[in-house]
Amino acid sequence: MRAKQRLRVCIDALMTCVLLLLVGYSMVGETAHEWLGVGMFALFVTHHVLNRGWYRNLFRGKYTLHRALLTLSAGAALFSMLGSFMSAVVLSKHVFAFLPISGGSAWAREVHMMCGYWNFTLLSLHLGLHWSMILGMTRRGLPKPSELRKWIARIIALAIAAYGVYAFAHRQIGAYMLGQIRFAFFDFGEPLWHFELDYIAAMGLLVCVGYYLGEIAKRVGKKKAK
């Protein structure tokens, strides 16, 4: 793996970890949440700089269904992230408190909450759409897996996705995305690891959805090409 590719993988891994911590909000602390948000935005910008070729090739070549899904998810995540950051600046009580901003906190809170959950969903789906590439990179560094190991991996993925369905519903992620819940509710008696476990499972579900959507799109593209 080349140095630039390793850097991309590290940046994306860090983004995933920070994203999971950001959904914890009050459970990680308000100040920590703000600094994590700044870190997330910096990582997001770095990700786009490292993948700037995507912008250069945006209007070049043929758009297959798979490429269209990748572009749509990436574009939607970009707008959602910008909305999240701009609303965060308005709401900030620590990192950007020095800025002369007054008012607007009501709309900013709603936008920030919705964008935060859309970020989680869109970035997880986008990761799933790239999952076959990640699997390919992983396989190059490992011995050829046996059929038994393949089935074990599939069963584990299925178990995570199945629990992810429960976690997605239990944590009301869909309701937050649609703005049906305007204030975040946290059980401060719940251990942080348990909270994060639910979101890891929900992310696993979305990654699986993104992966299989990508695989279906590739097969449709191959059929059309024949």
MARVEX-795045 format. One record per residue (C-alpha): x, y, z; residue number from 1; residue in three letters. Coordinates in nm, 2 decimals, padded with zeros to 4 digits. Example, Ala and Ser with C-alpha at 12.3 -4.5 7.8 and 13.67 -1.06 7.14 Angstrom:
<sites>
SITE,01.23,-00.45,00.78,1,ALA
SITE,01.37,-00.11,00.71,2,SER
</sites>
This chain:
<sites>
SITE,00.00,00.00,00.00,1,MET
SITE,00.14,00.34,-00.10,2,ARG
SITE,00.20,00.62,00.16,3,ALA
SITE,-00.09,00.83,00.02,4,LYS
SITE,-00.33,00.54,00.03,5,GLN
SITE,-00.22,00.46,00.39,6,ARG
SITE,-00.28,00.82,00.49,7,LEU
SITE,-00.63,00.81,00.33,8,ARG
SITE,-00.71,00.49,00.53,9,VAL
SITE,-00.59,00.65,00.85,10,CYS
SITE,-00.79,00.97,00.79,11,ILE
SITE,-01.11,00.77,00.72,12,ASP
SITE,-01.06,00.55,01.02,13,ALA
SITE,-01.01,00.86,01.24,14,LEU
SITE,-01.33,01.01,01.09,15,MET
SITE,-01.52,00.70,01.18,16,THR
SITE,-01.40,00.70,01.54,17,CYS
SITE,-01.47,01.08,01.59,18,VAL
SITE,-01.82,01.04,01.42,19,LEU
SITE,-01.91,00.78,01.68,20,LEU
SITE,-01.80,01.00,01.96,21,LEU
SITE,-01.98,01.30,01.83,22,LEU
SITE,-02.32,01.13,01.85,23,VAL
SITE,-02.26,01.10,02.23,24,GLY
SITE,-02.28,01.48,02.27,25,TYR
SITE,-02.35,01.54,02.64,26,SER
SITE,-02.21,01.20,02.74,27,MET
SITE,-01.86,01.31,02.62,28,VAL
SITE,-01.91,01.67,02.75,29,GLY
SITE,-02.00,01.99,02.57,30,GLU
SITE,-01.65,02.12,02.54,31,THR
SITE,-01.52,01.79,02.42,32,ALA
SITE,-01.80,01.77,02.17,33,HIS
SITE,-01.71,02.11,02.02,34,GLU
SITE,-01.34,02.02,01.98,35,TRP
SITE,-01.43,01.68,01.84,36,LEU
SITE,-01.65,01.86,01.58,37,GLY
SITE,-01.36,02.09,01.48,38,VAL
SITE,-01.14,01.78,01.45,39,GLY
SITE,-01.41,01.61,01.24,40,MET
SITE,-01.43,01.90,01.01,41,PHE
SITE,-01.05,01.92,00.97,42,ALA
SITE,-01.04,01.55,00.89,43,LEU
SITE,-01.33,01.59,00.64,44,PHE
SITE,-01.14,01.87,00.46,45,VAL
SITE,-00.82,01.66,00.46,46,THR
SITE,-01.02,01.37,00.32,47,HIS
SITE,-01.14,01.59,00.03,48,HIS
SITE,-00.80,01.74,-00.03,49,VAL
SITE,-00.65,01.39,-00.06,50,LEU
SITE,-00.94,01.29,-00.29,51,ASN
SITE,-00.94,01.61,-00.50,52,ARG
SITE,-00.92,01.41,-00.82,53,GLY
SITE,-01.29,01.33,-00.75,54,TRP
SITE,-01.37,01.70,-00.82,55,TYR
SITE,-01.16,01.71,-01.13,56,ARG
SITE,-01.33,01.40,-01.28,57,ASN
SITE,-01.68,01.49,-01.16,58,LEU
SITE,-01.80,01.58,-01.51,59,PHE
SITE,-01.58,01.34,-01.70,60,ARG
SITE,-01.66,00.99,-01.82,61,GLY
SITE,-01.97,00.78,-01.81,62,LYS
SITE,-02.20,00.76,-01.50,63,TYR
SITE,-02.29,00.41,-01.41,64,THR
SITE,-02.55,00.35,-01.14,65,LEU
SITE,-02.27,00.26,-00.89,66,HIS
SITE,-02.08,00.58,-00.97,67,ARG
SITE,-02.41,00.78,-00.94,68,ALA
SITE,-02.47,00.64,-00.59,69,LEU
SITE,-02.11,00.72,-00.48,70,LEU
SITE,-02.14,01.08,-00.61,71,THR
SITE,-02.49,01.13,-00.46,72,LEU
SITE,-02.38,01.00,-00.12,73,SER
SITE,-02.06,01.21,-00.13,74,ALA
SITE,-02.23,01.53,-00.24,75,GLY
SITE,-02.51,01.49,00.02,76,ALA
SITE,-02.26,01.42,00.30,77,ALA
SITE,-02.06,01.73,00.19,78,LEU
SITE,-02.37,01.96,00.22,79,PHE
SITE,-02.48,01.79,00.55,80,SER
SITE,-02.13,01.84,00.70,81,MET
SITE,-02.12,02.21,00.59,82,LEU
SITE,-02.46,02.26,00.75,83,GLY
SITE,-02.34,02.09,01.07,84,SER
SITE,-02.03,02.30,01.09,85,PHE
SITE,-02.20,02.64,01.02,86,MET
SITE,-02.47,02.57,01.28,87,SER
SITE,-02.21,02.46,01.53,88,ALA
SITE,-02.03,02.79,01.50,89,VAL
SITE,-02.36,02.97,01.58,90,VAL
SITE,-02.42,02.74,01.88,91,LEU
SITE,-02.06,02.73,02.01,92,SER
SITE,-02.01,02.83,02.38,93,LYS
SITE,-01.64,02.74,02.39,94,HIS
SITE,-01.43,02.70,02.07,95,VAL
SITE,-01.60,02.99,01.88,96,PHE
SITE,-01.73,03.19,02.17,97,ALA
SITE,-01.50,03.48,02.08,98,PHE
SITE,-01.70,03.54,01.76,99,LEU
SITE,-01.95,03.83,01.78,100,PRO
SITE,-02.26,03.61,01.70,101,ILE
SITE,-02.59,03.68,01.86,102,SER
SITE,-02.93,03.52,01.79,103,GLY
SITE,-03.01,03.23,01.56,104,GLY
SITE,-02.96,02.96,01.82,105,SER
SITE,-03.31,02.82,01.78,106,ALA
SITE,-03.28,02.74,01.41,107,TRP
SITE,-02.91,02.65,01.44,108,ALA
SITE,-02.99,02.39,01.71,109,ARG
SITE,-03.25,02.22,01.48,110,GLU
SITE,-03.02,02.23,01.18,111,VAL
SITE,-02.73,02.10,01.38,112,HIS
SITE,-02.92,01.81,01.52,113,MET
SITE,-03.06,01.70,01.19,114,MET
SITE,-02.73,01.74,01.01,115,CYS
SITE,-02.55,01.54,01.28,116,GLY
SITE,-02.77,01.24,01.23,117,TYR
SITE,-02.76,01.28,00.85,118,TRP
SITE,-02.38,01.29,00.87,119,ASN
SITE,-02.39,00.96,01.06,120,PHE
SITE,-02.62,00.80,00.81,121,THR
SITE,-02.47,00.93,00.49,122,LEU
SITE,-02.11,00.87,00.58,123,LEU
SITE,-02.19,00.52,00.70,124,SER
SITE,-02.37,00.45,00.37,125,LEU
SITE,-02.08,00.60,00.17,126,HIS
SITE,-01.84,00.38,00.36,127,LEU
SITE,-02.05,00.08,00.27,128,GLY
SITE,-02.04,00.18,-00.10,129,LEU
SITE,-01.66,00.17,-00.07,130,HIS
SITE,-01.66,-00.15,00.13,131,TRP
SITE,-01.56,-00.38,-00.15,132,SER
SITE,-01.25,-00.17,-00.21,133,MET
SITE,-01.17,-00.19,00.16,134,ILE
SITE,-01.21,-00.57,00.15,135,LEU
SITE,-00.98,-00.58,-00.15,136,GLY
SITE,-00.70,-00.39,00.03,137,MET
SITE,-00.74,-00.61,00.34,138,THR
SITE,-00.73,-00.93,00.14,139,ARG
SITE,-00.40,-00.83,-00.02,140,ARG
SITE,-00.23,-00.83,00.32,141,GLY
SITE,-00.38,-01.15,00.44,142,LEU
SITE,-00.36,-01.52,00.33,143,PRO
SITE,-00.64,-01.64,00.11,144,LYS
SITE,-00.94,-01.71,00.34,145,PRO
SITE,-01.10,-02.05,00.36,146,SER
SITE,-01.47,-02.10,00.29,147,GLU
SITE,-01.53,-02.15,00.67,148,LEU
SITE,-01.37,-01.81,00.75,149,ARG
SITE,-01.58,-01.64,00.48,150,LYS
SITE,-01.90,-01.78,00.63,151,TRP
SITE,-01.80,-01.69,00.98,152,ILE
SITE,-01.73,-01.33,00.86,153,ALA
SITE,-02.07,-01.32,00.69,154,ARG
SITE,-02.25,-01.45,01.00,155,ILE
SITE,-02.08,-01.19,01.22,156,ILE
SITE,-02.18,-00.92,00.97,157,ALA
SITE,-02.54,-01.04,00.96,158,LEU
SITE,-02.55,-01.05,01.35,159,ALA
SITE,-02.42,-00.69,01.36,160,ILE
SITE,-02.67,-00.57,01.10,161,ALA
SITE,-02.96,-00.75,01.28,162,ALA
SITE,-02.87,-00.58,01.61,163,TYR
SITE,-02.82,-00.26,01.41,164,GLY
SITE,-03.19,-00.27,01.31,165,VAL
SITE,-03.29,-00.27,01.67,166,TYR
SITE,-03.03,00.00,01.76,167,ALA
SITE,-03.14,00.23,01.48,168,PHE
SITE,-03.50,00.21,01.60,169,ALA
SITE,-03.42,00.21,01.97,170,HIS
SITE,-03.20,00.52,01.94,171,ARG
SITE,-03.47,00.69,01.71,172,GLN
SITE,-03.21,00.78,01.45,173,ILE
SITE,-03.47,00.81,01.18,174,GLY
SITE,-03.68,01.05,01.39,175,ALA
SITE,-03.38,01.27,01.46,176,TYR
SITE,-03.30,01.28,01.09,177,MET
SITE,-03.65,01.39,01.00,178,LEU
SITE,-03.65,01.66,01.27,179,GLY
SITE,-03.93,01.49,01.47,180,GLN
SITE,-03.73,01.51,01.79,181,ILE
SITE,-03.59,01.86,01.86,182,ARG
SITE,-03.39,01.79,02.17,183,PHE
SITE,-03.14,01.51,02.23,184,ALA
SITE,-03.22,01.29,02.53,185,PHE
SITE,-02.95,01.09,02.70,186,PHE
SITE,-02.96,00.85,02.99,187,ASP
SITE,-02.66,00.96,03.19,188,PHE
SITE,-02.68,00.64,03.40,189,GLY
SITE,-02.60,00.44,03.09,190,GLU
SITE,-02.23,00.35,03.03,191,PRO
SITE,-02.08,00.53,02.73,192,LEU
SITE,-01.95,00.20,02.59,193,TRP
SITE,-02.31,00.06,02.58,194,HIS
SITE,-02.43,00.38,02.40,195,PHE
SITE,-02.15,00.36,02.15,196,GLU
SITE,-02.21,-00.01,02.10,197,LEU
SITE,-02.56,00.06,01.97,198,ASP
SITE,-02.43,00.32,01.73,199,TYR
SITE,-02.15,00.09,01.61,200,ILE
SITE,-02.42,-00.17,01.53,201,ALA
SITE,-02.64,00.10,01.36,202,ALA
SITE,-02.33,00.20,01.16,203,MET
SITE,-02.27,-00.17,01.07,204,GLY
SITE,-02.62,-00.19,00.94,205,LEU
SITE,-02.58,00.11,00.72,206,LEU
SITE,-02.25,-00.01,00.59,207,VAL
SITE,-02.41,-00.34,00.50,208,CYS
SITE,-02.70,-00.15,00.32,209,VAL
SITE,-02.44,00.06,00.14,210,GLY
SITE,-02.23,-00.24,00.04,211,TYR
SITE,-02.52,-00.44,-00.10,212,TYR
SITE,-02.67,-00.14,-00.28,213,LEU
SITE,-02.33,-00.10,-00.44,214,GLY
SITE,-02.31,-00.46,-00.54,215,GLU
SITE,-02.66,-00.45,-00.69,216,ILE
SITE,-02.57,-00.13,-00.88,217,ALA
SITE,-02.25,-00.30,-01.02,218,LYS
SITE,-02.45,-00.60,-01.14,219,ARG
SITE,-02.71,-00.37,-01.31,220,VAL
SITE,-02.43,-00.18,-01.47,221,GLY
SITE,-02.27,-00.51,-01.61,222,LYS
SITE,-02.60,-00.62,-01.75,223,LYS
SITE,-02.65,-00.29,-01.93,224,LYS
SITE,-02.30,-00.31,-02.07,225,ALA
SITE,-02.37,-00.65,-02.23,226,LYS
</sites>
